[in-house]
Structures are given as structure tokens and as C-alpha cells.
Amino acid sequence: MQFDPARGYDIIGDVHGCAEALEQLLERLGYRLQDGVWRHPQRMALFLGDIIDRGPHIREALHIVRDMVEAGQALCIMGNHEFSALGWATPAPPGSGRLFVREHVRRHAILLQETHRQFEAYPAEWQAFLDWFQDLPLFLDAGAFRLVHACWDSELIDMLRVHFPEGRVDRAFVRAAGRPESFAAQAFNRLLRGLDMRLPEGVVLTSREGFPRTFFRTKFWEEDPQTYGDIVFQPEPLPQHVASTPLTPHQKRELLRYGPDEPPLFIGHYWRDGRPAPIRHNLACLDYSAVLEGRLVAYRFDGEHRLHADKFVWVEVDSLGAPR
């Protein structure tokens, strides 16, 4: 996709089954329901993935987004939850030591259980959506701006482009991700889940979903970080003694840096809170925990080189995943 200066773009963060909030957000952005599809005469919606899981109206949210994509009114990239659903249904390659790309363990089952429950009576429809997930690109580079669900890794994306110029991978690539050491697994993990760093020995955090974590999510844009606290980027804070731990030279070399001179980049994934605003002039996260009494957020992009706080639009979402 190439940026069209004659057309505006509305970039929308993680929906997670909040279909009613999505409809209200689209209406607030000037889209109208015509012939069963949400349309805008001049603008296009761009979704950052994670349409599924957790929320009350996952099936309806998928229909809204896919119908817009098929009508040329939207594009959608893959989120880690769409990849999890694909991996759950995809057999792993022989010799990988697992049966499926996404192992059928309790933690993975819990994350997908609400989606699977809402599609119990619609198995053929769910298979059709899995086929659609397969066609979602892992990134979008429009020249004037970029989208990725969690982390822009230029070197890795350049390697992907050799075989998948538009970021749409094939079924063999998804299956190859069943080997944890493979390039496919690295690509999905880095672009859709982000960059992690191991916590010090003996330190365990608990995620919002109640799962123990021995890693924490890190920024990929900090210019001169010195401590763990300089790079943490997740809802759960680090204990003070961990936050003040100095980064080693090796850890600093392992970090990515999305430079201030690169095109504006939009990400989801990170469950932010507070009033939506750019992280810096060329970077914005649009995941504001919609399904956890947060906000479903969009950014209205019109070709600007510096992102502005007044171009964020959002809908408040209640504890039931509905607009309030």
C-alpha cells in the first residue's frame, strides 16, 4: 500500500470483541453504515489487529472489520491474537516436539476460550475467519507512515520482504513457526509480541490476566537507556530495585531503536491507560485497554510528519465491553 495524500486514514487500536464500541467510534469518525458496510466518502480505516478474544461481541467485530476490508473501506494487519488462533489450528512441523504451532496448553486455551465459545455454533464461519487471518499482513509500510502490531524491526522486516513483499505470509511460514528457533517464530514473536528482556533471577511479575512472567516488555525507540526502568513498556510496573538496575553493554546492544527521523509509526498491543497522546513525535500506541474499562482509540492521519494529541479520537468502554 502507498500513501494517498488525497485520502485520510483512521488508524484504530485493538478492538478485542468490543463491536458496539467500534460502531460508535466509526460513527464518531464520520463513517456511516451503507449496504451493510461502514463507509466514509474520503477516508479509510486501518486496523492494528487483535480484533478477537476477551470481549462480548467478537463475531460481530470480525464481521464489521472483514466486511470493510472486502469493500475496500479498510485494511487490517495481524495481531498476536489472530496469530494465536491460527497457530492453535495449525499442525506443527514434524520433529518440532509439539502437535500444533500454538501448543494446546491451559494458558493458550484461556486466551482463546471466549472466541471459541462465541463461535461454537458457527464452525464453518470460524474456519472462514481463520482463512482470512492467514491473509493479514504482518506489517504495513505506506511510505508516509507505518503500522505493526507490536514492534518495528527494520532488519527482520527487510528479510521478510524478500519472500513476502507485502508482509502476507503463507501457510508454510505459519507452520514453520512451530519450531521455536525458526525465523518464522522469530518474525511472529518480534513483530506481533514485541521485544522482551529477562527479569533478574528470582523476580516474577504477574500479568493483568494472572499469568506469571519472568520477562518484561521493552521499548524499541529509547535513544540512550541506562536502566531497566528506562526501557520498560507494559502495564505492570517493575519493582523499584529492578527498575534501577543498570543495563549491561550486551543488553544495550540487543535493544532496537526506531529513530526520530523515521516515518510515523503506529502500534497496538501494550494496554496503555490515561489520556491518548503520542509517545513521541513519530510514534503512537493506540491500544488503550478497550476491553478492560479503557478506551477504543483511533488516530486521524492526514500525512503529517509530527503526530498531534488533538488527532486522537476515542470511545470510553465499560466493564462489559460496551461504549459508555
C-alpha positions in Angstrom: 0.0 0.0 0.0 1.2 3.5 -0.8 0.0 6.6 1.0 -2.6 8.5 -1.0 -2.4 12.2 0.0 -6.0 12.7 -1.3 -7.4 10.2 1.2 -7.2 10.4 5.0 -6.6 7.4 7.2 -8.2 6.5 10.6 -5.9 4.0 12.4 -7.7 2.0 15.0 -6.2 0.1 18.0 -7.0 -3.3 19.5 -10.8 -4.0 19.3 -10.9 -7.3 21.3 -14.5 -8.0 20.6 -15.9 -4.6 21.5 -18.1 -4.4 18.5 -20.6 -1.8 19.9 -17.8 0.5 20.8 -16.3 0.0 17.4 -19.5 1.1 15.7 -19.7 4.1 17.9 -16.1 5.0 17.2 -16.7 4.6 13.4 -19.7 6.9 13.6 -17.8 9.4 15.6 -15.1 9.4 12.8 -17.8 10.1 10.2 -18.4 6.6 8.8 -21.9 5.5 8.0 -23.5 2.1 7.6 -24.4 1.7 3.9 -25.4 -1.6 2.4 -24.2 -3.4 5.5 -20.7 -1.9 5.4 -19.3 1.1 7.4 -18.1 3.6 4.8 -16.5 7.1 4.6 -16.5 9.2 1.4 -12.9 10.3 1.7 -11.2 8.2 4.4 -10.1 4.6 5.0 -9.9 2.7 8.3 -6.7 0.8 9.2 -6.9 -1.8 12.0 -3.8 -2.7 14.1 -5.0 -6.3 14.7 -6.3 -8.1 17.8 -9.9 -7.9 16.7 -10.6 -11.2 18.6 -10.6 -12.6 22.2 -11.8 -11.3 25.6 -14.8 -9.1 24.5 -18.5 -9.7 24.4 -19.1 -9.4 20.6 -16.1 -11.0 18.9 -18.0 -12.5 16.0 -19.7 -9.2 15.3 -16.4 -7.2 15.4 -14.9 -9.6 12.9 -17.8 -9.2 10.5 -17.5 -5.4 10.7 -13.8 -5.3 10.0 -13.7 -8.0 7.3 -16.7 -6.5 5.5 -14.9 -3.2 5.5 -11.7 -4.7 4.1 -13.5 -6.7 1.4 -15.4 -3.5 0.4 -12.1 -1.5 0.1 -13.1 0.6 3.1 -10.3 -0.7 5.4 -7.2 -2.7 5.8 -6.2 -4.8 8.8 -2.9 -6.2 9.9 -2.3 -9.3 12.0 -2.2 -9.1 15.8 -0.7 -11.7 18.1 -4.2 -12.9 19.0 -5.0 -13.6 15.3 -1.7 -15.5 15.1 -2.5 -17.4 18.3 -5.8 -18.6 16.7 -4.0 -19.6 13.5 -1.3 -21.4 15.5 -3.8 -23.2 17.6 -5.4 -24.7 14.5 -2.2 -25.3 12.5 -0.3 -28.6 12.9 3.4 -28.2 13.9 6.1 -29.4 11.5 7.5 -33.0 12.1 10.3 -33.1 14.6 9.3 -29.9 16.4 8.3 -31.7 19.6 4.8 -30.3 19.6 1.5 -31.1 17.9 0.4 -27.6 17.0 2.2 -24.4 16.3 0.4 -22.8 19.3 0.6 -25.6 21.9 -2.7 -26.6 23.4 -1.8 -25.7 27.0 -4.0 -24.1 29.6 -2.7 -20.6 29.2 -3.3 -20.5 25.4 -6.7 -22.1 25.9 -7.7 -19.4 28.3 -6.7 -16.6 26.0 -8.8 -18.1 23.1 -11.7 -19.5 25.1 -14.1 -16.6 24.7 -13.5 -16.5 20.9 -14.0 -20.3 20.6 -17.2 -20.1 22.8 -18.8 -17.4 20.7 -18.1 -19.4 17.5 -19.3 -22.8 18.9 -22.5 -22.7 16.8 -20.7 -21.3 13.7 -17.8 -23.7 12.9 -17.7 -23.1 9.2 -17.8 -19.3 9.8 -14.9 -19.6 12.2 -12.9 -21.6 9.6 -13.5 -18.8 7.1 -12.2 -16.2 9.5 -9.1 -18.4 10.1 -8.5 -18.4 6.4 -8.9 -14.6 6.4 -6.4 -14.3 9.3 -3.9 -16.1 7.1 -4.1 -13.3 4.5 -3.5 -10.5 7.0 -0.1 -8.8 6.6 2.4 -8.7 9.5 3.2 -5.0 8.8 2.2 -2.1 6.6 4.6 0.4 5.1 2.8 3.2 3.3 5.9 5.3 2.9 4.5 8.3 4.8 3.6 6.1 7.8 3.9 2.5 9.1 1.8 0.0 11.0 2.9 -3.0 13.0 1.1 -4.6 15.9 3.9 -4.5 18.5 7.4 -3.8 17.2 9.1 -2.4 14.1 12.3 -4.4 13.5 13.7 -3.0 10.2 16.3 -5.7 9.7 13.8 -8.5 10.2 11.1 -6.8 8.1 13.6 -6.4 5.3 14.3 -10.1 5.4 10.6 -10.9 5.3 10.1 -8.6 2.3 12.4 -10.9 0.2 9.8 -13.6 0.0 6.7 -11.7 1.2 6.9 -8.1 -0.2 3.6 -7.0 1.4 4.1 -8.9 4.6 1.4 -11.6 3.8 3.0 -14.9 4.7 1.9 -18.3 3.5 0.6 -21.4 5.4 4.1 -23.0 5.2 5.5 -20.0 7.1 2.9 -20.2 9.8 3.6 -23.9 10.2 7.4 -23.3 10.3 6.7 -21.1 13.4 6.1 -24.4 15.3 9.9 -24.6 15.6 10.8 -22.0 18.3 14.2 -21.5 16.9 13.0 -20.7 13.3 13.0 -17.4 11.5 9.2 -17.7 11.2 8.8 -17.9 15.0 11.2 -15.0 15.5 9.2 -12.9 13.0 5.8 -13.6 14.6 7.2 -13.0 18.1 9.1 -9.8 17.4 6.5 -8.1 15.2 3.4 -9.2 17.0 4.5 -9.5 20.6 7.4 -7.1 20.8 10.9 -7.1 22.4 11.3 -8.8 25.8 14.0 -8.8 28.4 14.5 -11.4 31.1 13.9 -10.3 34.7 16.7 -10.8 37.2 17.0 -14.2 38.8 14.1 -14.9 41.2 11.9 -11.9 40.1 8.5 -12.9 38.8 5.7 -10.5 37.7 2.0 -11.3 37.4 0.3 -10.1 34.2 -3.2 -8.4 34.2 -4.5 -11.8 33.2 -3.0 -13.5 36.2 -0.1 -15.3 34.5 3.4 -15.3 35.9 6.1 -13.6 33.8 9.9 -13.9 34.0 10.3 -11.4 31.2 9.1 -7.8 30.7 8.2 -5.9 27.6 10.6 -3.2 26.5 10.6 -0.1 24.4 12.2 -0.2 20.9 12.8 3.5 20.5 14.7 4.8 23.5 17.9 6.6 22.4 20.2 6.3 25.4 18.7 4.0 28.0 20.7 3.3 31.2 18.5 1.2 33.4 15.7 -1.4 33.2 13.3 1.4 34.2 14.3 3.4 31.1 13.1 0.7 28.7 10.1 -1.0 30.4 6.8 -0.6 28.4 3.9 -2.6 29.9 1.0 -2.0 32.4 2.8 -3.8 35.2 5.5 -1.7 36.9 8.9 -3.1 37.7 9.8 -3.3 41.4 12.0 -0.3 42.3 15.1 -2.4 42.8 14.7 -3.9 39.3 13.8 -0.6 37.6 17.1 0.9 38.9 19.2 -2.0 37.7 21.8 -0.8 35.2 21.7 -2.3 31.7 24.8 -4.2 30.7 26.6 -3.3 27.4 25.3 -6.5 25.9 21.7 -5.7 26.9 22.0 -2.3 25.3 23.3 -3.8 22.0 20.3 -6.2 22.0 17.8 -3.3 22.1 16.2 -2.0 18.9 16.0 1.8 18.1 13.2 3.3 16.0 14.9 6.6 15.0 13.3 10.0 15.4 13.8 10.7 11.6 11.8 7.6 10.5 8.2 7.8 9.3 5.4 8.0 11.8 4.7 4.5 13.3 1.5 3.2 14.8 1.4 0.2 17.2 -1.2 -1.6 19.4 -0.6 -4.4 21.9 0.6 -2.6 25.0 -2.6 -1.9 27.1 -1.9 1.7 27.8 -4.0 3.9 30.1 -4.6 7.6 30.6 -5.4 10.2 28.0 -4.3 9.1 24.5 -1.3 11.0 23.2 1.8 10.4 21.0 4.7 8.6 22.7 6.9 11.0 20.7 6.5 13.0 17.5 6.7 9.9 15.2 5.3 7.1 17.4 1.9 6.3 18.8 0.4 3.3 20.6 -3.4 3.0 20.1 -4.1 0.1 22.5 -5.8 1.7 25.5 -7.3 -1.4 27.1 -10.7 -1.1 25.5 -11.9 -4.4 26.9 -10.7 -3.6 30.4 -12.8 -0.5 31.0 -10.5 1.6 28.9 -10.8 3.3 25.6 -11.1 2.2 22.0 -8.8 4.7 20.2 -8.2 5.9 16.7 -5.7 8.4 15.2 -6.8 10.5 12.2 -3.7 10.6 10.0 -3.5 13.1 7.1 0.1 13.0 6.1 1.7 15.0 8.9 5.3 14.3 9.9 4.7 15.1 13.5 1.8 13.4 15.4 -0.5 15.6 17.4 -2.5 14.8 20.5 -5.6 16.6 19.1 -5.9 14.0 16.3 -6.7 11.1 18.7 -10.4 10.1 18.8 -11.8 7.6 21.3 -14.8 5.9 22.9 -14.9 5.1 26.6 -15.7 1.4 27.2 -17.4 -0.1 30.3 -16.7 -3.3 32.1 -19.0 -5.2 29.7 -17.1 -4.1 26.6 -19.9 -1.6 25.7 -19.5 2.2 25.0 -20.4 4.4 27.9 
